[in-house]
């Protein structure tokens, strides 16, 4: 298992995803804005959940 990952058998895996600092834009003014680095989460479906969600096909 990866460091920072939480797995639920059949449901899926949550993995820590470090996002780097980057430049974005303020949508109201259009001026550049610095978006600080932060941690986020990625989710990968497990086989059982994927089968359940697609059983109607």
VENRARA-V378507 format. One record per residue. N is the residue number from 1. RES is the residue in three letters. NEAR is the number of other C-alpha atoms within 10 Angstrom. Layout:
N/RES/NEAR  N/RES/NEAR
This chain:
1/UNK/8  2/UNK/8  3/UNK/7  4/UNK/10  5/UNK/14  6/UNK/14  7/UNK/15  8/UNK/10  9/UNK/11  10/UNK/13  11/UNK/14  12/UNK/17  13/UNK/18  14/UNK/16  15/UNK/18  16/UNK/16  17/UNK/14  18/UNK/12  19/UNK/13  20/UNK/10  21/UNK/11  22/UNK/10  23/UNK/9  24/UNK/12  25/UNK/12  26/UNK/10  27/UNK/9  28/UNK/6  29/UNK/7  30/UNK/9  31/UNK/9  32/UNK/11  33/UNK/12  34/UNK/11  35/UNK/13  36/UNK/10  37/UNK/11  38/UNK/10  39/UNK/9  40/UNK/10  41/UNK/13  42/UNK/11  43/UNK/14  44/UNK/12  45/UNK/14  46/UNK/15  47/UNK/12  48/UNK/12  49/UNK/14  50/UNK/14  51/UNK/13  52/UNK/9  53/UNK/9  54/UNK/8  55/UNK/8  56/UNK/6  57/UNK/5
